[in-house]
Amino acid sequence: MNKDSRRAFFERLRAQNPEPRTELEYSSPFELLVAVVLSAQATDVGVNKATRKLYPVANTPAAIYALGQDGLERYIQTIGLYRSKAKHVIELCRMLMELHDGEVPQTREALEALPGVGRKTANVVLNTAFGQPAMAVDTHIFRVSNRTGLAPGKDVRAVEDKLVKVIPREFMLDAHHWLILHGRYVCKARKPDCPVCIVRDLCDYKGKSE
């Protein structure tokens, strides 16, 4: 995919969905951070079901920390790996209170120092909560980037670096959401839905279905 094709790719995604949003439900940077930590190897739908019960009861570092690990587990036990995630979230809350006055930090370094927060999670929070042009590469984005020829790479970091390099600046803030949604609903893992794809003619995928 060349420079002109990449621009056209994002122009079409923007025209179709001018204001893309994460499907995780949140009302503060902290709620988003916790939701993203919980979403590892889980669906957004499953996380939302759990946080709809949790957040009305506890949606600050102090309130969730007060629940304790056992208390938090009761709210998130429908999510995969909930015990280890509860442990991470409780420790994360403690660190936010002790090191950041209960606020979610706005730097990658500080975010990645929190339990359960890797580069992808940090990028999601920086991009979605704080409007920074960070690129979080999940399985959907990795697949779309390689399959379409948008930003091929052998691993997640290689794809992230390539995307940051080749995506025109005007699209960078929302590119993460457009690519996730495209991978989730159109360029699916088992069989891409090529006939309904609005960027089909720009894509380098040799196995396009009719």
DAWO-V274226 format. One record per pair of residues at least 24 apart in sequence whose C-alpha atoms are under 10 Angstrom apart, sorted by sequence separation. I is the first residue (numbers start at 0). J is the second residue. D is the distance in whole Angstrom. If there is no record, write none. Layout:
# DAWO-V274226
i=I j=J d=D
i=I j=J d=D
This chain:
# DAWO-V274226
i=22 j=46 d=10
i=23 j=47 d=6
i=24 j=48 d=9
i=30 j=54 d=8
i=49 j=73 d=10
i=50 j=74 d=8
i=64 j=88 d=8
i=65 j=89 d=9
i=90 j=114 d=7
i=91 j=115 d=8
i=105 j=129 d=7
i=134 j=158 d=10
i=135 j=159 d=7
i=136 j=160 d=10
i=22 j=47 d=9
i=25 j=50 d=9
i=33 j=58 d=9
i=49 j=74 d=6
i=50 j=75 d=8
i=63 j=88 d=8
i=64 j=89 d=5
i=88 j=113 d=9
i=89 j=114 d=9
i=90 j=115 d=9
i=91 j=116 d=9
i=103 j=128 d=10
i=104 j=129 d=10
i=106 j=131 d=10
i=134 j=159 d=6
i=24 j=50 d=8
i=25 j=51 d=9
i=33 j=59 d=10
i=48 j=74 d=10
i=49 j=75 d=5
i=63 j=89 d=7
i=64 j=90 d=8
i=87 j=113 d=8
i=88 j=114 d=7
i=105 j=131 d=9
i=107 j=133 d=10
i=133 j=159 d=9
i=134 j=160 d=9
i=136 j=162 d=9
i=23 j=50 d=9
i=24 j=51 d=8
i=30 j=57 d=10
i=33 j=60 d=10
i=48 j=75 d=9
i=49 j=76 d=8
i=64 j=91 d=9
i=65 j=92 d=10
i=87 j=114 d=5
i=88 j=115 d=7
i=135 j=162 d=10
i=26 j=54 d=10
i=30 j=58 d=6
i=49 j=77 d=7
i=60 j=88 d=9
i=61 j=89 d=10
i=64 j=92 d=6
i=65 j=93 d=10
i=86 j=114 d=9
i=87 j=115 d=5
i=88 j=116 d=10
i=134 j=162 d=8
i=25 j=54 d=9
i=29 j=58 d=8
i=30 j=59 d=8
i=46 j=75 d=8
i=48 j=77 d=9
i=49 j=78 d=8
i=60 j=89 d=8
i=63 j=92 d=7
i=64 j=93 d=7
i=86 j=115 d=9
i=87 j=116 d=9
i=134 j=163 d=7
i=29 j=59 d=7
i=30 j=60 d=9
i=45 j=75 d=9
i=48 j=78 d=9
i=60 j=90 d=10
i=62 j=92 d=9
i=63 j=93 d=9
i=84 j=114 d=9
i=85 j=115 d=10
i=133 j=163 d=8
i=27 j=58 d=9
i=29 j=60 d=8
i=46 j=77 d=9
i=60 j=91 d=8
i=61 j=92 d=7
i=84 j=115 d=7
i=132 j=163 d=9
i=26 j=58 d=9
i=27 j=59 d=9
i=45 j=77 d=8
i=46 j=78 d=7
i=60 j=92 d=5
i=61 j=93 d=8
i=64 j=96 d=9
i=83 j=115 d=9
i=25 j=58 d=10
i=45 j=78 d=7
i=46 j=79 d=10
i=59 j=92 d=8
i=60 j=93 d=7
i=45 j=79 d=9
i=60 j=94 d=9
i=61 j=95 d=9
i=140 j=174 d=10
i=144 j=178 d=8
i=60 j=95 d=7
i=61 j=96 d=7
i=140 j=175 d=8
i=143 j=178 d=7
i=41 j=77 d=10
i=42 j=78 d=9
i=59 j=95 d=10
i=60 j=96 d=7
i=119 j=155 d=9
i=132 j=168 d=9
i=140 j=176 d=9
i=142 j=178 d=10
i=143 j=179 d=8
i=41 j=78 d=7
i=42 j=79 d=9
i=59 j=96 d=10
i=119 j=156 d=9
i=132 j=169 d=10
i=134 j=171 d=8
i=140 j=177 d=9
i=141 j=178 d=9
i=142 j=179 d=10
i=37 j=75 d=8
i=40 j=78 d=9
i=41 j=79 d=6
i=118 j=156 d=9
i=132 j=170 d=9
i=133 j=171 d=8
i=134 j=172 d=8
i=137 j=175 d=9
i=140 j=178 d=6
i=141 j=179 d=9
i=143 j=181 d=8
i=144 j=182 d=9
i=39 j=78 d=9
i=40 j=79 d=7
i=41 j=80 d=9
i=132 j=171 d=6
i=133 j=172 d=7
i=134 j=173 d=9
i=135 j=174 d=10
i=136 j=175 d=8
i=139 j=178 d=7
i=140 j=179 d=6
i=143 j=182 d=6
i=147 j=186 d=9
i=38 j=78 d=8
i=39 j=79 d=8
i=40 j=80 d=8
i=60 j=100 d=10
i=61 j=101 d=8
i=119 j=159 d=10
i=131 j=171 d=9
i=132 j=172 d=5
i=133 j=173 d=10
i=134 j=174 d=8
i=135 j=175 d=6
i=139 j=179 d=5
i=140 j=180 d=9
i=142 j=182 d=7
i=143 j=183 d=10
i=146 j=186 d=9
i=37 j=78 d=7
i=38 j=79 d=9
i=39 j=80 d=9
i=60 j=101 d=6
i=131 j=172 d=7
i=132 j=173 d=8
i=133 j=174 d=9
i=134 j=175 d=6
i=135 j=176 d=9
i=137 j=178 d=10
i=138 j=179 d=9
i=139 j=180 d=8
i=140 j=181 d=9
i=141 j=182 d=9
i=37 j=79 d=9
i=38 j=80 d=10
i=59 j=101 d=8
i=60 j=102 d=8
i=130 j=172 d=7
i=131 j=173 d=10
i=132 j=174 d=9
i=133 j=175 d=8
i=134 j=176 d=9
i=136 j=178 d=9
i=137 j=179 d=8
i=139 j=181 d=8
i=140 j=182 d=7
i=143 j=185 d=10
i=146 j=188 d=10
i=37 j=80 d=9
i=59 j=102 d=9
i=60 j=103 d=9
i=130 j=173 d=9
i=132 j=175 d=9
i=136 j=179 d=9
i=139 j=182 d=5
i=140 j=183 d=9
i=143 j=186 d=7
i=37 j=81 d=8
i=135 j=179 d=10
i=138 j=182 d=9
i=139 j=183 d=6
i=142 j=186 d=8
i=143 j=187 d=9
i=39 j=84 d=9
i=126 j=171 d=10
i=127 j=172 d=9
i=137 j=182 d=10
i=138 j=183 d=10
i=139 j=184 d=10
i=142 j=187 d=9
i=143 j=188 d=9
i=146 j=191 d=10
i=37 j=83 d=10
i=38 j=84 d=9
i=126 j=172 d=7
i=127 j=173 d=9
i=140 j=186 d=10
i=142 j=188 d=7
i=37 j=84 d=6
i=126 j=173 d=8
i=139 j=186 d=8
i=36 j=84 d=7
i=37 j=85 d=8
i=126 j=174 d=10
i=127 j=175 d=9
i=139 j=187 d=8
i=143 j=191 d=10
i=36 j=85 d=10
i=126 j=175 d=8
i=127 j=176 d=9
i=139 j=188 d=8
i=37 j=87 d=9
i=126 j=176 d=10
i=138 j=188 d=9
i=33 j=84 d=9
i=36 j=87 d=8
i=37 j=88 d=8
i=147 j=198 d=9
i=33 j=85 d=10
i=36 j=88 d=8
i=123 j=175 d=8
i=147 j=199 d=9
i=149 j=201 d=9
i=122 j=175 d=10
i=123 j=176 d=10
i=148 j=201 d=9
i=149 j=202 d=8
i=33 j=87 d=10
i=34 j=88 d=10
i=147 j=201 d=8
i=148 j=202 d=7
i=149 j=203 d=8
i=33 j=88 d=7
i=147 j=202 d=5
i=148 j=203 d=5
i=32 j=88 d=9
i=146 j=202 d=8
i=147 j=203 d=5
i=148 j=204 d=7
i=146 j=203 d=7
i=147 j=204 d=5
i=33 j=91 d=9
i=144 j=202 d=10
i=145 j=203 d=9
i=146 j=204 d=6
i=147 j=205 d=9
i=32 j=91 d=10
i=33 j=92 d=9
i=143 j=202 d=10
i=145 j=204 d=9
i=146 j=205 d=9
i=146 j=206 d=9
i=143 j=204 d=10
i=29 j=92 d=9
i=29 j=95 d=10
i=32 j=103 d=8
i=29 j=101 d=9
i=31 j=103 d=10
i=29 j=102 d=7
i=30 j=103 d=10
i=28 j=102 d=8
i=29 j=103 d=6
i=28 j=103 d=6
i=29 j=104 d=10
i=27 j=103 d=9
i=28 j=104 d=9
i=39 j=115 d=9
i=28 j=105 d=10
i=39 j=116 d=10
i=32 j=110 d=9
i=36 j=114 d=9
i=37 j=115 d=9
i=36 j=115 d=6
i=35 j=115 d=10
i=36 j=116 d=7
i=35 j=116 d=9
i=36 j=117 d=9
i=39 j=120 d=9
i=33 j=115 d=9
i=38 j=120 d=9
i=33 j=116 d=10
i=36 j=119 d=10
i=32 j=116 d=9
i=35 j=119 d=9
i=36 j=120 d=7
i=35 j=120 d=6
i=36 j=121 d=10
i=34 j=120 d=10
i=35 j=121 d=9
i=33 j=120 d=10
i=32 j=120 d=8
i=35 j=123 d=8
i=31 j=120 d=10
i=32 j=121 d=8
i=35 j=124 d=8
i=32 j=123 d=8
i=33 j=124 d=10
i=31 j=123 d=9
i=32 j=124 d=6
i=31 j=124 d=7
i=32 j=125 d=10
i=29 j=124 d=9
i=32 j=127 d=10
i=28 j=124 d=7
i=31 j=127 d=8
i=32 j=128 d=9
i=28 j=125 d=9
i=31 j=128 d=7
i=30 j=128 d=10
i=39 j=137 d=10
i=28 j=127 d=9
i=29 j=128 d=9
i=28 j=128 d=5
i=27 j=128 d=8
i=28 j=129 d=8
i=21 j=123 d=9
i=26 j=128 d=10
i=25 j=128 d=10
i=21 j=127 d=8
i=20 j=127 d=8
i=8 j=149 d=9
i=5 j=148 d=9
i=5 j=149 d=7
i=4 j=149 d=9
i=5 j=150 d=9
i=0 j=147 d=8
i=1 j=148 d=9
i=2 j=149 d=9
i=0 j=148 d=5
i=1 j=149 d=8
i=0 j=149 d=6
i=0 j=150 d=8
i=0 j=151 d=10
i=20 j=173 d=8
i=19 j=173 d=7
i=21 j=175 d=9
i=22 j=176 d=9
i=18 j=173 d=8
i=19 j=174 d=9
i=20 j=175 d=10
i=21 j=176 d=6
i=17 j=173 d=9
i=19 j=175 d=9
i=20 j=176 d=6
i=21 j=177 d=9
i=9 j=166 d=8
i=13 j=170 d=8
i=16 j=173 d=10
i=19 j=176 d=6
i=20 j=177 d=9
i=8 j=166 d=10
i=9 j=167 d=9
i=12 j=170 d=10
i=18 j=176 d=9
i=19 j=177 d=6
i=21 j=179 d=9
i=22 j=180 d=9
i=6 j=165 d=9
i=10 j=169 d=10
i=18 j=177 d=9
i=19 j=178 d=10
i=21 j=180 d=9
i=5 j=165 d=8
i=6 j=166 d=8
i=9 j=169 d=10
i=10 j=170 d=8
i=13 j=173 d=9
i=16 j=176 d=10
i=17 j=177 d=9
i=20 j=180 d=9
i=5 j=166 d=7
i=6 j=167 d=7
i=9 j=170 d=7
i=12 j=173 d=10
i=13 j=174 d=9
i=16 j=177 d=8
i=19 j=180 d=9
i=5 j=167 d=8
i=9 j=171 d=9
i=12 j=174 d=9
i=15 j=177 d=10
i=2 j=165 d=8
i=6 j=169 d=10
i=1 j=165 d=9
i=2 j=166 d=9
i=6 j=170 d=9
i=9 j=173 d=10
i=13 j=177 d=8
i=16 j=180 d=10
i=2 j=167 d=9
i=9 j=174 d=8
i=12 j=177 d=7
i=12 j=178 d=9
i=9 j=177 d=8
i=12 j=180 d=10
i=9 j=178 d=9
i=12 j=181 d=8
i=15 j=197 d=9
i=12 j=197 d=8
i=11 j=197 d=7
i=12 j=198 d=8
i=11 j=198 d=7
i=10 j=198 d=10
i=8 j=197 d=9
i=9 j=198 d=9
i=8 j=198 d=6
i=7 j=198 d=8
i=8 j=199 d=9
i=8 j=200 d=10
i=5 j=198 d=10
i=8 j=201 d=7
i=4 j=198 d=9
i=7 j=201 d=8
i=8 j=202 d=9
i=4 j=200 d=9
i=5 j=201 d=8
i=4 j=201 d=6
i=5 j=202 d=9
i=3 j=201 d=10
i=4 j=202 d=8
i=1 j=201 d=9
i=0 j=201 d=7
i=0 j=202 d=7
i=0 j=203 d=7
